[in-house]
Amino acid sequence: MSVCANVASAIVGGIYAGALWLFGSVWLAALIALAVMVMTTGALHEDGFSDAADGLWGGFSPEKRLAIMRDSNIGGYGAIALFFNLASRTTALAGLAQPELVLFALIIGGCYSRSLITLIMGSLPLTGKTGLAASAGKPKAAEMAVAALLGMGVCSLIGHHLFGPGAAVHLIVWPALIVLFFMTLVRKKTGGYNGDTLGASQQLAEITVLLAMIALTHNAAQG
């Protein structure tokens, strides 16, 4: 999964660079890159993000929340959440501006966010017996360890390359804390994870990585 994510990230990063060279606008390049990213994954994680927002805040019991998530229609909470999702990612990609930074940010976000998903699947109970999350099964301890080491390793290598020692802490810790907070809320509201909340976790981790990259880039420019 991480290999595929890295390949897709490299392709999207190349498209961003090409669009920036062709049009000379970081905003247009960011929009094109994000559109390609969404089409590459079939909007799978974005769909989970919006469904999770609808269910978690639209229902008043675990059963009702899960039923709302299974509904293919998008509600008010989901639409608002998806808007802020796409807006924050577009803004972050445009803010990074340099194709090298965009490429590395996408690689970190794609790899590390999926590593965190593996840890969630191995640590929390599954709320249903059907769907993509159920068909994926529960990862073994060795698989969780490999995922964690791979994700943190990518953060460490790229963070050190771009910003020097200590940068990896921000790229590793902040996404993990955001996902931990979110999944704590998810477990309280539904009892465990499903495909939609896994997709939402991936998106939250990726957004946090992009924001951390923005902060590190700003600090490096100031220093």
Secondary structure as UniProt FT lines:
FT   HELIX           2..23
FT   HELIX           26..41
FT   TURN            42..43
FT   HELIX           44..58
FT   HELIX           62..70
FT   HELIX           76..96
FT   HELIX           99..123
FT   HELIX           132..136
FT   HELIX           141..163
FT   TURN            165..166
FT   HELIX           167..190
FT   HELIX           195..222
//
